[in-house]
Amino acid sequence: MPLKKDVVKRMHEELPHHLKKDLEESCDIILKSMIRALGEGGRVEIRGFGCLSVRRQAGKTFKNPKTGTIHNIPPRRRIIFKPGKDLRELT
């Protein structure tokens, strides 16, 4: 699994006339804007790659079979990834 530095390295190979520092800043800006959009409950769609969206998961109540105690799981938000057409064709 490539790390951010690996992505920046590949970007620099494709765009050698740009400084690595500038490419890293660009990568940071893109990631921060994606995080902000998801944090606000929006979705991030990258055509061909896929779509990240936030869904609300309902809370649950369950019983521990060993002890018999009842526990509550509060509702929460989950990030869902749906692969795009190009990515689905690769797998």
C-alpha positions as CSV (number, residue, x, y, z in Angstrom):
1,M,0.0,0.0,0.0
2,P,1.6,3.3,-1.0
3,L,2.1,6.0,1.5
4,K,1.6,9.7,0.8
5,K,5.4,10.1,0.1
6,D,5.1,7.3,-2.5
7,V,2.3,9.1,-4.2
8,V,4.3,12.3,-4.2
9,K,7.3,10.4,-5.6
10,R,5.1,9.0,-8.5
11,M,3.7,12.5,-9.1
12,H,7.2,13.8,-9.3
13,E,8.1,11.1,-11.9
14,E,5.1,12.2,-14.0
15,L,5.7,15.9,-13.5
16,P,9.5,16.3,-13.1
17,H,9.4,20.1,-13.7
18,H,7.5,20.6,-10.4
19,L,9.2,20.6,-7.1
20,K,8.5,17.7,-4.7
21,K,7.6,20.2,-2.0
22,D,5.0,21.8,-4.2
23,L,3.5,18.4,-5.2
24,E,3.4,17.4,-1.5
25,E,1.5,20.6,-0.7
26,S,-0.9,19.9,-3.5
27,C,-1.5,16.4,-2.2
28,D,-2.1,17.9,1.3
29,I,-4.6,20.4,0.0
30,I,-6.5,17.7,-1.9
31,L,-6.6,15.4,1.1
32,K,-7.7,18.2,3.5
33,S,-10.5,19.2,1.2
34,M,-11.7,15.6,1.0
35,I,-11.6,15.3,4.8
36,R,-13.5,18.6,5.2
37,A,-16.2,17.5,2.7
38,L,-16.7,14.2,4.4
39,G,-16.7,15.8,7.8
40,E,-19.5,18.1,6.7
41,G,-21.5,15.0,5.6
42,G,-20.8,15.5,1.9
43,R,-19.4,13.1,-0.6
44,V,-16.2,13.0,-2.7
45,E,-16.5,11.7,-6.2
46,I,-13.4,11.0,-8.4
47,R,-14.6,9.8,-11.8
48,G,-13.3,6.4,-12.7
49,F,-11.8,5.9,-9.2
50,G,-14.8,5.9,-6.9
51,C,-17.0,7.8,-4.5
52,L,-16.6,8.3,-0.7
53,S,-19.7,9.2,1.2
54,V,-20.9,9.4,4.8
55,R,-23.8,7.2,6.0
56,R,-25.4,7.2,9.4
57,Q,-25.4,3.9,11.1
58,A,-28.1,3.3,13.7
59,G,-27.3,2.4,17.2
60,K,-27.7,-1.1,18.4
61,T,-28.4,-3.0,21.7
62,F,-26.8,-6.3,22.2
63,K,-26.5,-8.9,24.9
64,N,-23.1,-10.4,25.9
65,P,-23.8,-14.1,25.7
66,K,-21.1,-14.9,28.3
67,T,-22.1,-12.5,31.0
68,G,-25.7,-11.7,30.0
69,T,-25.2,-7.9,30.3
70,I,-26.9,-5.6,27.9
71,H,-24.7,-3.1,26.0
72,N,-25.7,-0.2,23.8
73,I,-23.7,0.9,20.8
74,P,-24.5,4.6,20.0
75,P,-25.3,5.7,16.5
76,R,-22.4,6.8,14.4
77,R,-21.3,8.0,11.0
78,R,-19.4,5.7,8.6
79,I,-17.4,6.4,5.5
80,I,-18.5,4.2,2.6
81,F,-16.4,3.7,-0.5
82,K,-18.0,2.7,-3.8
83,P,-15.5,1.9,-6.5
84,G,-15.9,3.6,-9.9
85,K,-16.1,1.8,-13.2
86,D,-12.4,1.9,-14.1
87,L,-11.4,0.6,-10.7
88,R,-14.0,-2.2,-10.8
89,E,-12.7,-3.3,-14.2
90,L,-9.2,-3.8,-12.7
91,T,-10.3,-6.1,-10.0
